[in-house]
Amino acid sequence: MASLLLRPLFRPQALGLGLGLSIATYHALHQRPLRLDSSPVGSGVFSSDSYGKNARTPVVKGGNLNPAAVRQISSGSIIGLCAGLVVSTFSRSLALILGLLVVGVQWASSYGIHIIPYNRLQKYVTSIDLRSAVQDNVAFKLSFGTTFALAAFMQF
């Protein structure tokens, strides 16, 4: 009777499922918390400077949400949705790729990886501060990129 009940446990699918669940559980319980508020210390591409920490509009200010950041989130969502709908009428894959590109560049810069070489590009563009455009207004850019990418999945 016991062998009849244990027979399904000796199948390869059950063995793989058991190993996968046990490894996933082990990693979930023994991992360090992921902190996205600091960048690695180093030089070159991974340079850490105080400019990113002293943002003009921090998302959290004094333990509460910053009203200016909430305003950026809502306006970024609305503008991202409208722009994403316009682009997705021509190409849905382009809207998805551009939205994920905006979010990916912002995510990488939170780790200190500067994908856009704003110091080199600043030599060619003198009318705006590219460093401020890349590193400030994080809430706006993340909400814009997310809703821009999600607009690719909308259908009319």
C-alpha positions as CSV (number, residue, x, y, z in Angstrom):
1,M,0.0,0.0,0.0
2,A,2.9,2.4,0.8
3,S,4.6,1.7,-2.5
4,L,1.3,2.5,-4.3
5,L,1.1,5.9,-2.6
6,L,4.9,6.7,-3.1
7,R,5.0,5.7,-6.8
8,P,4.1,9.2,-8.1
9,L,6.9,10.7,-6.1
10,F,9.6,8.7,-8.0
11,R,8.7,10.1,-11.4
12,P,11.2,12.5,-13.0
13,Q,8.7,15.4,-13.0
14,A,8.1,15.1,-9.3
15,L,11.9,14.9,-8.6
16,G,12.5,18.0,-10.7
17,L,9.7,19.9,-9.1
18,G,10.8,19.0,-5.6
19,L,14.4,20.1,-6.3
20,G,13.3,23.3,-7.9
21,L,11.0,24.2,-5.0
22,S,13.6,23.4,-2.4
23,I,16.4,25.4,-4.2
24,A,14.0,28.4,-4.7
25,T,13.0,28.3,-1.1
26,Y,16.6,28.1,0.1
27,H,17.5,31.1,-2.0
28,A,14.5,33.1,-1.0
29,L,15.2,32.6,2.7
30,H,19.0,33.1,2.6
31,Q,19.4,36.1,0.3
32,R,20.6,39.6,1.2
33,P,17.9,42.3,0.8
34,L,18.1,44.1,-2.5
35,R,18.8,47.8,-1.9
36,L,18.2,50.1,-4.8
37,D,19.1,53.3,-3.0
38,S,22.8,53.2,-3.4
39,S,25.4,52.6,-6.1
40,P,28.5,50.4,-5.9
41,V,31.7,52.2,-5.0
42,G,34.3,52.4,-7.7
43,S,35.5,54.5,-10.5
44,G,34.8,54.8,-14.2
45,V,31.4,53.5,-15.3
46,F,30.5,52.6,-11.7
47,S,31.4,56.1,-10.4
48,S,29.5,57.1,-7.3
49,D,28.9,60.8,-6.8
50,S,26.8,63.0,-4.6
51,Y,24.8,64.5,-7.5
52,G,22.5,61.5,-7.7
53,K,21.9,61.5,-4.0
54,N,21.0,65.2,-3.9
55,A,18.1,65.1,-6.4
56,R,15.9,68.1,-6.9
57,T,12.8,66.1,-6.2
58,P,13.3,63.1,-3.9
59,V,10.4,60.7,-3.9
60,V,10.3,60.3,-0.1
61,K,10.8,63.5,1.9
62,G,10.8,63.2,5.7
63,G,9.2,59.8,5.8
64,N,6.2,60.8,3.6
65,L,5.8,61.0,-0.1
66,N,6.9,64.3,-1.6
67,P,4.0,66.1,-3.3
68,A,6.2,67.2,-6.2
69,A,7.2,63.5,-6.8
70,V,3.5,62.5,-6.8
71,R,2.8,65.3,-9.3
72,Q,5.7,63.9,-11.5
73,I,4.3,60.4,-11.2
74,S,0.8,61.4,-12.3
75,S,1.9,63.7,-15.1
76,G,4.5,61.1,-16.3
77,S,1.8,58.4,-16.4
78,I,-0.6,60.6,-18.4
79,I,2.0,61.8,-20.9
80,G,3.5,58.3,-21.2
81,L,0.1,56.8,-21.9
82,C,-0.7,59.4,-24.6
83,A,2.7,59.1,-26.3
84,G,2.6,55.3,-26.0
85,L,-0.8,55.2,-27.7
86,V,0.4,57.4,-30.6
87,V,3.6,55.3,-31.1
88,S,1.7,52.0,-30.7
89,T,-0.7,52.8,-33.5
90,F,2.3,52.5,-35.8
91,S,4.4,49.8,-34.1
92,R,3.5,48.0,-30.8
93,S,6.9,46.5,-30.5
94,L,8.6,49.9,-30.9
95,A,6.4,51.3,-28.1
96,L,7.3,48.4,-25.8
97,I,11.0,48.6,-26.6
98,L,11.2,52.4,-26.1
99,G,9.3,52.3,-22.8
100,L,11.5,49.5,-21.5
101,L,14.6,51.4,-22.6
102,V,13.6,54.4,-20.6
103,V,13.0,52.3,-17.5
104,G,16.2,50.2,-18.1
105,V,18.4,53.3,-18.4
106,Q,16.9,54.7,-15.2
107,W,17.3,51.4,-13.4
108,A,21.0,51.2,-14.5
109,S,21.7,54.7,-13.4
110,S,20.3,53.9,-9.9
111,Y,23.1,51.4,-9.6
112,G,25.7,53.9,-10.9
113,I,26.0,52.5,-14.4
114,H,25.8,55.5,-16.7
115,I,24.7,54.1,-20.1
116,I,24.2,57.6,-21.6
117,P,27.6,59.4,-21.7
118,Y,26.2,62.8,-20.7
119,N,29.7,64.2,-20.1
120,R,30.7,63.5,-23.7
121,L,27.4,64.6,-25.2
122,Q,27.4,67.8,-23.2
123,K,30.2,69.1,-25.5
124,Y,27.9,68.9,-28.4
125,V,24.7,70.2,-26.7
126,T,25.1,73.5,-24.9
127,S,21.5,74.6,-24.6
128,I,20.4,72.2,-21.8
129,D,22.1,70.5,-18.9
130,L,22.2,66.8,-19.9
131,R,23.4,65.6,-16.5
132,S,20.3,67.1,-14.9
133,A,18.1,65.6,-17.7
134,V,19.5,62.1,-17.1
135,Q,19.6,62.1,-13.3
136,D,16.7,64.3,-12.1
137,N,13.0,63.7,-12.2
138,V,13.3,60.0,-11.6
139,A,9.6,59.6,-10.7
140,F,8.5,61.2,-14.0
141,K,10.8,59.1,-16.1
142,L,9.9,55.8,-14.4
143,S,6.1,56.4,-14.7
144,F,6.5,57.7,-18.2
145,G,8.5,54.6,-19.4
146,T,6.2,52.1,-17.6
147,T,3.0,53.5,-19.1
148,F,4.6,54.0,-22.5
149,A,5.5,50.3,-22.5
150,L,2.1,49.2,-21.2
151,A,0.4,51.3,-24.0
152,A,1.8,48.7,-26.5
153,F,-0.7,46.2,-25.1
154,M,-3.8,48.3,-25.4
155,Q,-6.3,47.6,-28.2
156,F,-9.1,49.7,-29.6
